[in-house]
């Protein structure tokens, strides 16, 4: 890999255009992000990757004589016919690499815990949904038997939709979302599968509106964020403490920092583990670029100049704060651009409506905070802009590589191509992006704010490519 410092123009130096030496978005050894056959329609298709999935068996699992540690078809798993029919209706013809390795372990009996790390778009959600559906006794449609936790109402609603789609032929399947304003206080939870956020789930249990006595499976999606002691970790601990001790625990995330992994191993004891090395995590279909802005004030002007490229497909602009999102929306609308903003200050119903508008294409440019950085699948997203480089720690003292990966994963979905553009404007933002790129082994592609013909062609070359190709990178433009 080329020395990153030579590939990023420092803010106080004269920019020099540098062609990409190899595909942006991944390290050597990561394969094509080709869409699985029939699955590239944006309705839930999976990326068929050829990377090796590393499995670490728990001591309990390693002592068993079970021969089924990998499968090449869904039929080998012995799933109920109704679930297989749902997979066929979605055109899922064979398991992804992640599912080949993870599903036999998660479906084994007696149930075993799992900690699974895999990049977005590789079938993580379908893997745990299949496990949940296989564990639920549908003759008890209103008895809660599986609980799935997510960090945001948007992701909880999305997971609920995936369960209902894969389980569309399962008789008596009821799935409820335990998010603010969704569960009736008169009836409480009346479903076999519950998907929700930790705070609402705790509240329902305390009010005795959620019978947890027969829960069999606990799934935590985006587990690195959910178990982080700086975030939702305390709530997740409280939820687990209320549940049956025999419950199967499945933890899923695209990233697991070492300190969170250590905690996850205590949260889900004796778990099998599935993971990728961090250098294999970035997606080949995403060309990762950066824009060296002259200063903070010029970032907005450059963002507006990119607007025409944002609307080729759909685009997400990530900013640091709610106030920034609202202010950028106000200014862009005043300048005649059609944009939407979504963040945690909005009421739940408004957030649902805004996201639905974005999914349906009624809104094509969405300004948001990290509330949408994780897990949200919108197949039409072709561009992600990091208006502010993600940072973490007190006083934003260090770059947040995990959030960067989750953010850019909102594009390049289902085997399609995508572009991420990160804005740097001073020494701190430059150093932060450099550290992130070094961590993942990314060769970033420079875009020039002084040559818009070249910049537009570089971005359009990626967005208008029909499929993700491992060897693809925008070449130097002849002028």
ChimeraX attribute file (.defattr): number of C-alpha atoms within 10 A of each C-alpha:
attribute: neighborCount
match mode: 1-to-1
recipient: residues
	/A:1	11
	/A:2	12
	/A:3	10
	/A:4	16
	/A:5	14
	/A:6	10
	/A:7	18
	/A:8	25
	/A:9	20
	/A:10	17
	/A:11	18
	/A:12	11
	/A:13	7
	/A:14	9
	/A:15	16
	/A:16	13
	/A:17	15
	/A:18	16
	/A:19	15
	/A:20	20
	/A:21	14
	/A:22	21
	/A:23	24
	/A:24	27
	/A:25	29
	/A:26	26
	/A:27	21
	/A:28	11
	/A:29	11
	/A:30	19
	/A:31	19
	/A:32	20
	/A:33	28
	/A:34	23
	/A:35	22
	/A:36	21
	/A:37	15
	/A:38	12
	/A:39	20
	/A:40	20
	/A:41	17
	/A:42	15
	/A:43	15
	/A:44	23
	/A:45	24
	/A:46	30
	/A:47	26
	/A:48	24
	/A:49	19
	/A:50	15
	/A:51	15
	/A:52	16
	/A:53	18
	/A:54	15
	/A:55	16
	/A:56	15
	/A:57	17
	/A:58	16
	/A:59	11
	/A:60	11
	/A:61	19
	/A:62	11
	/A:63	9
	/A:64	8
	/A:65	7
	/A:66	12
	/A:67	7
	/A:68	13
	/A:69	14
	/A:70	17
	/A:71	19
	/A:72	14
	/A:73	13
	/A:74	19
	/A:75	13
	/A:76	11
	/A:77	17
	/A:78	11
	/A:79	16
	/A:80	12
	/A:81	12
	/A:82	16
	/A:83	20
	/A:84	21
	/A:85	18
	/A:86	19
	/A:87	21
	/A:88	14
	/A:89	14
	/A:90	17
	/A:91	18
	/A:92	21
	/A:93	16
	/A:94	19
	/A:95	22
	/A:96	25
	/A:97	21
	/A:98	26
	/A:99	26
	/A:100	20
	/A:101	21
	/A:102	26
	/A:103	22
	/A:104	20
	/A:105	25
	/A:106	24
	/A:107	20
	/A:108	15
	/A:109	9
	/A:110	8
	/A:111	17
	/A:112	22
	/A:113	25
	/A:114	28
	/A:115	26
	/A:116	26
	/A:117	27
	/A:118	22
	/A:119	22
	/A:120	29
	/A:121	27
	/A:122	26
	/A:123	22
	/A:124	22
	/A:125	20
	/A:126	22
	/A:127	20
	/A:128	28
	/A:129	21
	/A:130	21
	/A:131	22
	/A:132	23
	/A:133	24
	/A:134	15
	/A:135	16
	/A:136	20
	/A:137	14
	/A:138	19
	/A:139	11
	/A:140	14
	/A:141	18
	/A:142	18
	/A:143	22
	/A:144	25
	/A:145	26
	/A:146	25
	/A:147	23
	/A:148	27
	/A:149	28
	/A:150	25
	/A:151	23
	/A:152	20
	/A:153	22
	/A:154	23
	/A:155	23
	/A:156	24
	/A:157	19
	/A:158	18
	/A:159	24
	/A:160	21
	/A:161	14
	/A:162	16
	/A:163	23
	/A:164	17
	/A:165	18
	/A:166	24
	/A:167	23
	/A:168	17
	/A:169	17
	/A:170	18
	/A:171	11
	/A:172	16
	/A:173	21
	/A:174	21
	/A:175	22
	/A:176	21
	/A:177	26
	/A:178	29
	/A:179	22
	/A:180	16
	/A:181	12
	/A:182	15
	/A:183	18
	/A:184	11
	/A:185	11
	/A:186	7
	/A:187	9
	/A:188	17
	/A:189	26
	/A:190	19
	/A:191	21
	/A:192	25
	/A:193	27
	/A:194	26
	/A:195	27
	/A:196	27
	/A:197	26
	/A:198	26
	/A:199	18
	/A:200	17
	/A:201	25
	/A:202	19
	/A:203	14
	/A:204	19
	/A:205	17
	/A:206	11
	/A:207	11
	/A:208	12
	/A:209	18
	/A:210	22
	/A:211	17
	/A:212	18
	/A:213	12
	/A:214	14
	/A:215	23
	/A:216	21
	/A:217	24
	/A:218	24
	/A:219	23
	/A:220	26
	/A:221	26
	/A:222	23
	/A:223	28
	/A:224	27
	/A:225	23
	/A:226	25
	/A:227	23
	/A:228	19
	/A:229	15
	/A:230	10
	/A:231	13
	/A:232	19
	/A:233	19
	/A:234	14
	/A:235	18
	/A:236	23
	/A:237	15
	/A:238	13
	/A:239	17
	/A:240	16
	/A:241	10
	/A:242	13
	/A:243	19
	/A:244	14
	/A:245	10
	/A:246	11
	/A:247	19
	/A:248	20
	/A:249	23
	/A:250	24
	/A:251	27
	/A:252	23
	/A:253	24
	/A:254	28
	/A:255	27
	/A:256	25
	/A:257	13
	/A:258	10
	/A:259	10
	/A:260	19
	/A:261	18
	/A:262	11
	/A:263	16
	/A:264	20
	/A:265	17
	/A:266	11
	/A:267	18
	/A:268	19
	/A:269	15
	/A:270	17
	/A:271	27
	/A:272	24
	/A:273	19
	/A:274	19
	/A:275	23
	/A:276	19
	/A:277	13
	/A:278	20
	/A:279	17
	/A:280	22
	/A:281	22
	/A:282	24
	/A:283	31
	/A:284	29
	/A:285	31
	/A:286	34
	/A:287	31
	/A:288	27
	/A:289	23
	/A:290	21
	/A:291	23
	/A:292	24
	/A:293	22
	/A:294	15
	/A:295	11
	/A:296	13
	/A:297	10
	/A:298	12
	/A:299	20
	/A:300	15
	/A:301	13
	/A:302	16
	/A:303	17
	/A:304	16
	/A:305	14
	/A:306	17
	/A:307	16
	/A:308	11
	/A:309	18
	/A:310	25
	/A:311	16
	/A:312	16
	/A:313	17
	/A:314	22
	/A:315	29
	/A:316	30
	/A:317	24
	/A:318	27
	/A:319	20
	/A:320	16
	/A:321	14
	/A:322	18
	/A:323	13
	/A:324	18
	/A:325	21
	/A:326	16
	/A:327	12
	/A:328	20
	/A:329	22
	/A:330	15
	/A:331	13
	/A:332	18
	/A:333	13
	/A:334	10
	/A:335	10
	/A:336	8
	/A:337	15
	/A:338	15
	/A:339	18
	/A:340	23
	/A:341	23
	/A:342	22
	/A:343	19
	/A:344	16
	/A:345	10
	/A:346	13
	/A:347	11
	/A:348	16
	/A:349	11
	/A:350	12
	/A:351	18
	/A:352	16
	/A:353	12
	/A:354	19
	/A:355	21
	/A:356	15
	/A:357	15
	/A:358	21
	/A:359	17
	/A:360	11
	/A:361	15
	/A:362	11
	/A:363	18
	/A:364	21
	/A:365	25
	/A:366	25
	/A:367	23
	/A:368	24
	/A:369	24
	/A:370	18
	/A:371	17
	/A:372	24
	/A:373	18
	/A:374	25
	/A:375	26
	/A:376	22
	/A:377	21
	/A:378	23
	/A:379	22
	/A:380	24
	/A:381	29
	/A:382	27
	/A:383	31
	/A:384	27
	/A:385	25
	/A:386	22
	/A:387	21
	/A:388	20
	/A:389	23
	/A:390	26
	/A:391	20
	/A:392	12
	/A:393	10
	/A:394	7
	/A:395	7
	/A:396	10
	/A:397	11
	/A:398	16
	/A:399	21
	/A:400	18
	/A:401	23
	/A:402	19
	/A:403	20
	/A:404	21
	/A:405	23
	/A:406	23
	/A:407	25
	/A:408	29
	/A:409	28
	/A:410	28
	/A:411	32
	/A:412	31
	/A:413	30
	/A:414	31
	/A:415	32
	/A:416	27
	/A:417	27
	/A:418	31
	/A:419	27
	/A:420	27
	/A:421	22
	/A:422	28
	/A:423	23
	/A:424	28
	/A:425	20
	/A:426	16
	/A:427	11
	/A:428	15
	/A:429	20
	/A:430	21
	/A:431	17
	/A:432	20
	/A:433	24
	/A:434	19
	/A:435	18
	/A:436	20
	/A:437	20
	/A:438	18
	/A:439	12
	/A:440	20
	/A:441	23
	/A:442	24
	/A:443	26
	/A:444	28
	/A:445	26
	/A:446	24
	/A:447	25
	/A:448	18
	/A:449	20
	/A:450	10
	/A:451	9
	/A:452	14
	/A:453	12
	/A:454	17
	/A:455	17
	/A:456	16
	/A:457	16
	/A:458	20
	/A:459	22
	/A:460	15
	/A:461	13
	/A:462	22
	/A:463	25
	/A:464	13
	/A:465	13
	/A:466	10
	/A:467	20
	/A:468	25
	/A:469	19
	/A:470	20
	/A:471	12
	/A:472	21
	/A:473	23
	/A:474	19
	/A:475	15
	/A:476	13
	/A:477	12
	/A:478	5
	/A:479	5
